[in-house]
Amino acid sequence: LAKVWTTCKPKQEKKMYTVWFKPVRDFYERFVSGFLRFRYVILLIFVAGLALSFFYAGKYMDFVLFPKSNADRFDILIQLPSGSSLAATSDRTMQIEKIVQTIPDDYMSSYVSRIGTQTTRQSGEKENLSIIEVYLTPPQQRDRTAREIIDLIRSQSEGIDGIADINFAVRATGPPIGKPLNLMVIGVDDSIRTEVADMLVKSMNSYEAISDIDRSDVQGKKQIEVVLNHDRMASLGVSVADISQNLRIAYDGEIVTQVRYGEEDVNFRTMLSEKARKDEAYLLNIAIPNKQGRMIPLREMASLKTRKGYSDIMHFDGERVTEITAEVDKMLMTPNQAADSVVAAFNPENYPGIRVLAGGEAQETSRSVINLASTLIVAILGIYLLLVILFNSFTQPFLVMIAIPFGFACVIVAFALNGEPLGFLAVLGLIGLTGVVINDSLVLVDHVNNLRRTKTDNPFKLIAEGTANRLRPIILTTVTTVAGVLPLAYGLGGSDPFNAPMALALGWGLIFATPLTLILVPCLYGISIDLSDKFGRKKTCPVE
């Protein structure tokens, strides 16, 4: 009985499969035989669609490295006037916190405040700085984006007194890439560099898409600048190094001896007394020894100038730099477009010795596009060489690789219909889609080649038969892959904004790319036979 069961069950399953799928296969075979007669028209339609999709992408679609439409966190950067106490910073931060608390629970999950520091700045800890990190609920659970919530908070926080500056920064998922707009004004002349920075900030303010502008040349505490009279110094025999060394010892001190107490070495430093260091008039009375050993008071060769100094002095390649950062509304303008538009206002001929470089997300985007393009070229070359070995032909691999540009077009259509910009993760999904589409085309072309080796029927009949034979595995590949990745793209069963663009490109791209394999590839195979007959070749498939 067991023997009868094991031998009969597979036949029954095969019969059931034949019953429900054979009519579908036969209909598709007749369909392929029909449209092969119009293969040149179909190829023209596909090529026109390819050109139209690339035209649409170049004109209306943007490339954003890591889109922030699904961001679930933003920061509020608060800065009080220089010299403000930690208590004053805490009070102003609490006022902003009360505004943050008005965000509905459906939008916000939690927030964290840090007083005396801003983790996004390079300036470290300062009493006049604070930051509020706001963590939102998953994008699928709210009907407002992080940018829209920021606009609500911004409108309510504008009237708070005692705050010198308040900026907002949306934190997108993915690796840190800097602010969307980051410009570096490089030059040794402080006045000219500040003038150029002012001009660029004015240009930024003229764009609606650019907001939350911040500069690194923030005025800090009051400082005393020693203005040297070099002619007088030369006549007295005093150098700049002599003055700087003595002033450093007077105010910073110098280790003169070291004493060991038990197992610990203690340094003894000599410097001016605290009372003398706080007396501005005493500074001019400091005696500087000249080359002859005479003690020359500082007032005879220098004057004092009091002004506010910079909180931070940044450098790039050894030169002073003023860094300007800003947020960009990517629905209106990409970071690359913003950087190009703002830098266009700078004419280097009018400011000798000054350079303006773009960094941040704009720089990372350009770098990533170049790296992805070079990687894709290497991958395509590798695929071609492998297909040449498989088919033993230099021309047939193009029948399979034609899927690559049309796969790009499918992803463009998918993202255009979903209203999403192309990004780094979308390109990774595109590369994955390329592999699946090439695999489908590969098994189809290889199967038709095998049929032509074993049968002598009309080649176009064999194309229809081979394509129909591969209908089931191609559809199964599409259905299983789409069913696995589309829930990730739309957050069904869990949200992952970082990987959602990749799943969207792979899922919808495969849906649109399946007709590419089932319609375009058979037509291209038929056209290759026409070209082979026209140029006198007797074989169009490799012979083992």
C-alpha positions as CSV (number, residue, x, y, z in Angstrom):
1,L,0.0,0.0,0.0
2,A,2.8,2.4,0.9
3,K,4.5,1.6,-2.4
4,V,1.4,2.4,-4.4
5,W,1.0,5.7,-2.5
6,T,4.6,6.9,-3.1
7,T,4.4,6.0,-6.8
8,C,1.0,7.5,-7.5
9,K,1.0,10.7,-5.5
10,P,3.6,12.6,-7.7
11,K,1.7,11.7,-10.8
12,Q,-1.5,13.1,-9.3
13,E,0.3,16.3,-8.4
14,K,1.7,16.6,-11.9
15,K,-1.7,16.0,-13.3
16,M,-3.2,18.7,-11.1
17,Y,-0.4,21.1,-12.1
18,T,-1.1,20.4,-15.8
19,V,-4.8,21.0,-15.4
20,W,-4.6,24.5,-13.9
21,F,-1.5,25.9,-15.5
22,K,-1.4,24.4,-19.0
23,P,-4.2,26.7,-20.4
24,V,-2.3,29.7,-19.1
25,R,1.0,28.5,-20.7
26,D,-0.7,27.7,-24.0
27,F,-2.4,31.1,-24.1
28,Y,0.9,32.9,-23.4
29,E,2.6,30.9,-26.1
30,R,0.0,32.0,-28.6
31,F,0.4,35.5,-27.3
32,V,4.2,35.4,-27.8
33,S,3.8,34.1,-31.3
34,G,1.5,37.0,-32.1
35,F,3.6,39.9,-30.8
36,L,6.8,38.5,-32.3
37,R,5.4,39.6,-35.7
38,F,5.5,43.2,-34.4
39,R,8.9,42.8,-32.7
40,Y,10.3,46.0,-34.2
41,V,7.4,48.1,-33.2
42,I,7.5,46.7,-29.6
43,L,11.3,47.4,-29.5
44,L,10.6,51.0,-30.6
45,I,7.9,51.4,-27.9
46,F,10.3,50.1,-25.2
47,V,13.1,52.3,-26.3
48,A,10.8,55.4,-26.4
49,G,9.7,54.5,-22.9
50,L,13.3,54.2,-21.8
51,A,14.2,57.6,-23.2
52,L,11.1,59.2,-21.7
53,S,11.9,57.8,-18.2
54,F,15.5,59.0,-18.3
55,F,14.3,62.4,-19.5
56,Y,11.8,62.6,-16.6
57,A,14.4,61.5,-14.1
58,G,16.9,64.1,-15.3
59,K,14.4,67.0,-15.3
60,Y,11.9,66.3,-12.5
61,M,13.5,63.8,-10.1
62,D,16.2,64.6,-7.5
63,F,19.0,62.5,-6.1
64,V,19.1,62.8,-2.3
65,L,21.7,60.7,-0.5
66,F,19.6,59.8,2.5
67,P,16.0,61.3,2.3
68,K,14.6,62.8,5.5
69,S,11.0,62.3,4.6
70,N,10.9,59.3,7.0
71,A,13.1,60.9,9.7
72,D,12.1,60.0,13.3
73,R,14.3,62.5,15.1
74,F,15.2,66.2,15.1
75,D,17.4,68.4,17.3
76,I,16.8,71.9,18.6
77,L,20.1,73.8,19.0
78,I,19.8,76.7,21.4
79,Q,22.5,79.4,21.8
80,L,22.4,82.3,24.3
81,P,24.6,85.4,24.1
82,S,28.2,84.7,25.0
83,G,28.9,84.9,28.7
84,S,25.5,83.7,29.7
85,S,25.4,81.6,32.8
86,L,24.5,77.9,32.9
87,A,21.4,78.8,35.0
88,A,20.2,81.2,32.3
89,T,20.7,78.6,29.6
90,S,18.7,76.1,31.6
91,D,15.8,78.6,32.1
92,R,15.6,79.3,28.3
93,T,15.8,75.6,27.5
94,M,12.9,74.9,29.9
95,Q,10.8,77.4,28.0
96,I,11.5,75.6,24.7
97,E,10.7,72.3,26.5
98,K,7.2,73.6,27.3
99,I,6.7,74.1,23.6
100,V,8.0,70.7,22.8
101,Q,5.6,69.2,25.3
102,T,2.7,70.5,23.3
103,I,3.5,68.0,20.5
104,P,0.8,65.3,20.6
105,D,1.7,61.8,21.9
106,D,0.8,60.4,18.5
107,Y,3.8,62.3,17.0
108,M,6.4,62.3,19.8
109,S,7.7,59.4,21.8
110,S,10.3,61.2,24.0
111,Y,12.9,64.0,24.2
112,V,16.2,64.6,25.9
113,S,17.7,68.0,26.9
114,R,21.5,68.6,27.4
115,I,22.6,71.9,29.0
116,G,26.1,73.3,28.5
117,T,26.9,71.4,25.3
118,Q,25.8,70.7,21.8
119,T,26.8,67.3,20.5
120,T,26.6,68.5,16.9
121,R,29.1,71.3,17.4
122,Q,32.9,71.0,17.5
123,S,33.1,73.6,20.2
124,G,32.6,71.1,23.0
125,E,31.1,72.3,26.3
126,K,30.0,75.9,26.8
127,E,27.6,77.4,29.3
128,N,25.6,79.3,26.7
129,L,24.8,76.2,24.6
130,S,22.1,73.6,24.9
131,I,20.4,71.0,22.8
132,I,17.0,69.2,22.9
133,E,16.8,65.9,21.0
134,V,13.2,65.1,20.0
135,Y,12.4,61.5,19.1
136,L,9.2,61.0,17.0
137,T,7.0,58.0,16.6
138,P,7.4,55.9,13.4
139,P,6.4,57.7,10.2
140,Q,3.5,55.3,9.6
141,Q,1.9,56.3,12.9
142,R,1.7,60.0,12.2
143,D,0.4,62.2,9.4
144,R,3.1,64.9,9.7
145,T,6.7,64.8,8.8
146,A,9.5,66.0,11.0
147,R,9.9,69.1,9.0
148,E,6.2,70.0,9.5
149,I,6.5,69.5,13.3
150,I,9.6,71.7,13.3
151,D,7.7,74.5,11.6
152,L,5.1,74.4,14.4
153,I,7.8,74.7,17.1
154,R,9.7,77.4,15.2
155,S,6.6,79.6,15.0
156,Q,6.0,79.4,18.8
157,S,9.7,79.9,19.8
158,E,10.4,83.1,17.9
159,G,9.2,85.4,20.7
160,I,11.4,84.1,23.5
161,D,13.8,86.8,24.8
162,G,17.3,86.1,25.8
163,I,18.1,83.5,23.0
164,A,20.7,84.6,20.5
165,D,20.1,81.9,18.0
166,I,17.9,78.8,17.7
167,N,18.3,76.2,14.9
168,F,16.7,72.9,14.0
169,A,18.4,69.9,12.5
170,V,16.5,66.9,11.1
171,R,18.4,63.7,11.7
172,A,18.0,61.3,8.8
173,T,18.6,57.6,9.2
174,G,21.9,56.3,7.9
175,P,25.5,57.2,8.5
176,P,26.5,60.7,9.5
177,I,27.1,62.9,6.4
178,G,27.0,66.4,7.8
179,K,24.5,69.2,7.3
180,P,22.7,69.3,3.9
181,L,24.4,72.6,3.1
182,N,28.0,73.1,4.4
183,L,30.2,75.8,2.9
184,M,33.8,76.6,4.0
185,V,35.2,80.0,3.3
186,I,39.0,79.6,3.4
187,G,41.6,82.4,3.7
188,V,44.1,84.0,6.0
189,D,42.6,87.5,6.0
190,D,39.9,87.6,8.7
191,S,38.1,90.8,7.4
192,I,37.8,89.6,3.8
193,R,36.8,86.1,4.9
194,T,34.1,87.6,7.1
195,E,32.9,89.8,4.2
196,V,32.6,86.7,1.9
197,A,30.8,84.8,4.7
198,D,28.3,87.6,5.1
199,M,27.7,87.7,1.4
200,L,27.0,83.9,1.3
201,V,24.7,84.1,4.3
202,K,22.7,86.9,2.5
203,S,22.5,84.7,-0.6
204,M,21.2,81.8,1.5
205,N,18.5,83.9,3.1
206,S,17.1,84.7,-0.3
207,Y,16.1,81.0,-0.9
208,E,12.9,79.7,0.7
209,A,14.3,76.1,0.8
210,I,17.3,77.1,3.0
211,S,16.8,77.6,6.8
212,D,18.6,77.3,10.1
213,I,21.8,79.0,9.0
214,D,24.7,78.7,11.4
215,R,28.2,80.1,11.3
216,S,31.4,79.0,13.0
217,D,32.7,82.6,13.5
218,V,30.5,83.2,16.5
219,Q,31.6,86.1,18.7
220,G,33.0,84.9,22.0
221,K,34.1,86.6,25.2
222,K,36.0,89.9,25.3
223,Q,39.7,89.7,24.6
224,I,42.6,92.1,24.6
225,E,44.7,92.3,21.4
226,V,48.3,93.5,21.6
227,V,49.0,95.8,18.6
228,L,52.7,95.9,18.0
229,N,54.7,98.8,16.6
230,H,57.3,97.0,14.5
231,D,59.4,100.0,13.7
232,R,59.8,100.8,17.4
233,M,60.5,97.2,18.2
234,A,63.3,97.2,15.6
235,S,64.9,100.3,17.1
236,L,64.8,98.8,20.6
237,G,66.1,95.4,19.5
238,V,63.0,93.4,20.5
239,S,61.5,90.7,18.3
240,V,57.9,89.4,18.2
241,A,59.1,86.0,19.6
242,D,60.4,87.9,22.7
243,I,57.1,89.6,23.4
244,S,55.0,86.4,22.8
245,Q,57.2,84.3,25.0
246,N,57.2,86.7,27.9
247,L,53.5,87.3,27.7
248,R,52.8,83.5,27.6
249,I,55.0,83.0,30.7
250,A,53.3,85.9,32.5
251,Y,49.7,84.7,32.0
252,D,50.1,81.0,31.4
253,G,53.2,80.4,33.5
254,E,56.2,78.1,33.1
255,I,57.3,75.1,35.0
256,V,60.5,76.0,36.9
257,T,61.0,73.0,39.0
258,Q,59.6,69.6,40.0
259,V,59.4,68.1,43.5
260,R,58.7,64.4,44.3
261,Y,56.2,63.8,47.1
262,G,56.2,60.0,47.8
263,E,55.3,58.4,44.5
264,E,53.9,61.6,42.8
265,D,55.9,64.3,40.9
266,V,54.6,67.8,41.6
267,N,55.3,70.6,39.1
268,F,55.9,74.2,40.3
269,R,54.8,76.9,37.8
270,T,55.7,80.6,38.1
271,M,53.4,83.3,36.7
272,L,51.9,86.7,37.5
273,S,49.6,86.8,40.6
274,E,45.9,86.6,40.0
275,K,45.4,90.3,40.9
276,A,48.0,91.3,38.3
277,R,46.6,89.1,35.6
278,K,43.1,90.7,36.0
279,D,44.6,94.2,35.8
280,E,44.6,95.4,32.2
281,A,46.9,98.3,33.0
282,Y,49.5,96.0,34.4
283,L,49.9,94.4,31.0
284,L,51.5,97.5,29.5
285,N,54.0,97.6,32.3
286,I,55.4,94.1,31.7
287,A,59.1,94.4,31.0
288,I,60.5,92.6,27.9
289,P,64.3,92.0,27.7
290,N,65.9,93.1,24.4
291,K,69.1,91.7,22.7
292,Q,71.3,93.9,24.9
293,G,69.7,92.6,28.1
294,R,67.8,95.9,28.8
295,M,64.2,95.6,30.2
296,I,61.8,97.5,27.9
297,P,58.2,98.1,29.1
298,L,55.6,96.8,26.7
299,R,53.9,100.3,26.5
300,E,56.9,101.7,24.6
301,M,56.4,99.4,21.6
302,A,52.7,98.2,21.7
303,S,49.2,99.3,22.4
304,L,46.1,97.5,23.5
305,K,42.9,97.0,21.6
306,T,39.8,95.4,23.3
307,R,37.3,93.5,21.1
308,K,35.3,90.3,21.2
309,G,37.1,87.2,19.9
310,Y,35.9,84.1,18.2
311,S,34.5,81.2,20.2
312,D,36.3,78.8,17.8
313,I,39.0,79.2,15.2
314,M,38.7,76.5,12.6
315,H,41.4,75.5,10.1
316,F,41.4,73.6,6.8
317,D,44.8,72.6,5.3
318,G,46.5,75.0,7.7
319,E,44.4,78.0,6.7
320,R,41.7,79.7,8.8
321,V,38.2,78.8,7.7
322,T,34.7,80.1,8.4
323,E,32.2,77.3,8.2
324,I,28.5,78.0,7.2
325,T,25.9,75.3,7.6
326,A,22.2,75.2,6.9
327,E,19.2,72.9,6.5
328,V,17.6,72.5,3.1
329,D,14.0,71.6,2.4
330,K,14.6,68.8,0.0
331,M,11.0,69.0,-1.3
332,L,12.0,72.3,-2.9
333,M,15.8,71.9,-3.6
334,T,18.5,69.3,-3.2
335,P,21.7,70.0,-1.2
336,N,23.7,70.0,-4.5
337,Q,21.4,72.5,-6.1
338,A,21.5,74.7,-3.0
339,A,25.3,74.6,-2.8
340,D,25.7,75.4,-6.5
341,S,23.2,78.3,-6.3
342,V,24.8,79.9,-3.2
343,V,28.4,79.5,-4.4
344,A,27.5,81.0,-7.8
345,A,27.2,84.4,-5.9
346,F,30.9,84.2,-5.1
347,N,33.4,85.6,-7.6
348,P,36.9,84.6,-6.6
349,E,38.4,87.4,-8.8
350,N,36.9,90.0,-6.4
351,Y,38.3,88.3,-3.3
352,P,42.0,87.3,-3.9
353,G,43.3,84.6,-1.5
354,I,39.8,83.4,-0.6
355,R,38.3,80.0,-1.6
356,V,34.8,78.6,-1.1
357,L,34.4,74.8,-0.9
358,A,31.2,72.8,-0.5
359,G,31.1,70.0,2.0
360,G,28.6,68.1,4.1
361,E,25.8,66.2,2.3
362,A,26.4,67.9,-1.1
363,Q,30.0,66.7,-1.1
364,E,29.1,63.2,0.1
365,T,26.4,63.0,-2.6
366,S,28.8,63.8,-5.4
367,R,31.3,61.4,-4.0
368,S,28.8,58.6,-3.6
369,V,27.4,59.1,-7.2
370,I,30.9,58.8,-8.6
371,N,31.7,55.7,-6.5
372,L,28.4,54.0,-7.4
373,A,28.9,54.7,-11.1
374,S,32.4,53.3,-11.1
375,T,31.3,50.2,-9.2
376,L,28.4,49.7,-11.5
377,I,30.7,49.8,-14.6
378,V,32.9,47.2,-13.1
379,A,29.9,45.0,-12.2
380,I,28.5,45.3,-15.8
381,L,31.9,44.4,-17.3
382,G,32.2,41.4,-14.9
383,I,28.6,40.2,-15.9
384,Y,29.4,40.5,-19.6
385,L,32.6,38.4,-19.3
386,L,30.8,35.7,-17.3
387,L,28.0,35.6,-19.9
388,V,30.5,35.4,-22.8
389,I,31.9,32.2,-21.1
390,L,28.4,30.8,-20.6
391,F,27.1,31.4,-24.1
392,N,30.4,31.1,-25.9
393,S,29.4,34.2,-27.8
394,F,30.2,37.8,-27.8
395,T,26.8,39.0,-29.0
396,Q,24.3,37.0,-27.1
397,P,25.2,38.4,-23.7
398,F,23.7,41.7,-24.9
399,L,20.3,40.0,-25.1
400,V,20.5,39.4,-21.3
401,M,22.3,42.7,-20.4
402,I,19.7,44.8,-22.2
403,A,17.7,44.3,-19.0
404,I,20.1,46.7,-17.1
405,P,19.1,50.1,-18.6
406,F,15.4,49.0,-18.7
407,G,15.7,48.0,-15.0
408,F,16.8,51.6,-14.3
409,A,13.7,52.8,-16.1
410,C,11.5,50.6,-14.0
411,V,12.9,52.0,-10.8
412,I,12.4,55.5,-12.1
413,V,8.7,54.8,-12.8
414,A,8.3,53.1,-9.4
415,F,9.7,56.1,-7.5
416,A,7.9,58.6,-9.6
417,L,4.5,56.9,-8.9
418,N,5.3,56.9,-5.1
419,G,6.5,60.5,-5.1
420,E,9.9,59.6,-3.6
421,P,13.4,60.9,-4.6
422,L,16.2,58.6,-5.7
423,G,18.8,58.0,-3.0
424,F,21.8,55.8,-2.1
425,L,19.6,53.0,-0.8
426,A,17.4,53.2,-3.9
427,V,20.5,52.6,-6.0
428,L,21.5,49.6,-4.0
429,G,17.9,48.3,-4.5
430,L,18.4,49.0,-8.2
431,I,21.6,46.9,-8.2
432,G,19.7,44.0,-6.6
433,L,16.9,44.4,-9.1
434,T,19.5,44.2,-11.9
435,G,20.6,40.8,-10.6
436,V,17.1,39.4,-10.5
437,V,16.1,40.7,-14.0
438,I,19.4,39.5,-15.5
439,N,18.8,36.1,-14.0
440,D,15.3,35.9,-15.5
441,S,16.6,36.9,-18.9
442,L,19.5,34.5,-18.6
443,V,17.3,31.4,-18.0
444,L,15.0,32.4,-20.8
445,V,17.7,32.9,-23.4
446,D,19.6,29.8,-22.3
447,H,16.4,27.7,-22.5
448,V,15.6,28.9,-26.1
449,N,19.2,28.1,-27.0
450,N,18.8,24.6,-25.8
451,L,15.6,24.2,-27.7
452,R,17.2,25.3,-30.9
453,R,20.0,22.8,-30.4
454,T,17.6,19.9,-30.0
455,K,14.8,20.9,-32.4
456,T,14.7,22.0,-36.1
457,D,11.4,23.8,-36.0
458,N,10.8,27.4,-37.0
459,P,13.1,29.5,-34.7
460,F,10.3,31.9,-33.9
461,K,8.1,29.0,-32.9
462,L,10.9,27.8,-30.6
463,I,11.2,31.3,-29.1
464,A,7.5,31.3,-28.3
465,E,7.7,27.7,-26.8
466,G,10.8,28.5,-24.8
467,T,9.4,31.7,-23.4
468,A,6.2,30.0,-22.4
469,N,8.2,27.2,-20.7
470,R,9.9,29.9,-18.6
471,L,6.6,31.7,-17.7
472,R,6.1,29.9,-14.4
473,P,9.6,30.3,-12.9
474,I,9.7,34.0,-13.9
475,I,6.3,34.7,-12.4
476,L,7.2,32.8,-9.2
477,T,10.4,34.7,-8.8
478,T,8.5,38.0,-9.2
479,V,5.7,37.1,-6.8
480,T,7.9,35.7,-4.0
481,T,10.4,38.6,-4.2
482,V,7.7,41.2,-4.3
483,A,5.7,39.6,-1.4
484,G,8.9,39.6,0.7
485,V,10.1,43.2,0.2
486,L,7.0,45.3,-0.3
487,P,5.9,45.0,3.3
488,L,9.3,46.4,4.3
489,A,8.9,49.3,1.8
490,Y,5.5,50.4,3.4
491,G,6.2,49.5,7.0
492,L,3.7,46.7,7.2
493,G,4.4,44.7,10.4
494,G,7.3,47.1,11.4
495,S,9.0,50.3,10.3
496,D,12.5,50.5,8.9
497,P,12.9,53.9,7.2
498,F,16.5,53.3,6.4
499,N,16.0,50.2,4.2
500,A,12.5,51.2,2.9
501,P,13.8,52.9,-0.3
502,M,15.9,49.8,-1.2
503,A,12.8,47.5,-0.7
504,L,10.7,49.9,-2.8
505,A,13.2,49.9,-5.7
506,L,13.5,46.1,-5.6
507,G,9.7,45.4,-5.2
508,W,8.1,47.8,-7.6
509,G,11.0,47.7,-10.0
510,L,10.5,43.9,-10.3
511,I,6.8,44.3,-10.9
512,F,7.5,46.7,-13.8
513,A,10.5,44.7,-15.0
514,T,8.7,41.4,-15.4
515,P,7.0,42.4,-18.7
516,L,10.5,43.4,-19.8
517,T,11.6,39.8,-19.6
518,L,8.4,38.2,-20.9
519,I,7.9,40.6,-23.9
520,L,11.1,42.5,-24.8
521,V,13.6,39.7,-24.5
522,P,11.8,37.4,-27.0
523,C,11.5,40.3,-29.4
524,L,15.2,41.0,-29.1
525,Y,16.0,37.3,-29.7
526,G,13.9,37.4,-32.8
527,I,15.6,40.5,-34.0
528,S,19.0,38.9,-33.4
529,I,17.9,36.0,-35.7
530,D,16.8,38.5,-38.4
531,L,20.2,40.2,-38.2
532,S,22.0,36.8,-38.3
533,D,20.1,35.8,-41.5
534,K,20.7,39.1,-43.1
535,F,24.4,39.0,-42.6
536,G,24.7,35.3,-43.6
537,R,25.3,33.6,-40.3
538,K,23.9,30.1,-40.0
539,K,23.9,29.9,-36.2
540,T,22.6,32.3,-33.7
541,C,23.2,30.1,-30.6
542,P,26.4,28.5,-29.3
543,V,27.1,24.9,-30.2
544,E,28.4,22.6,-27.5
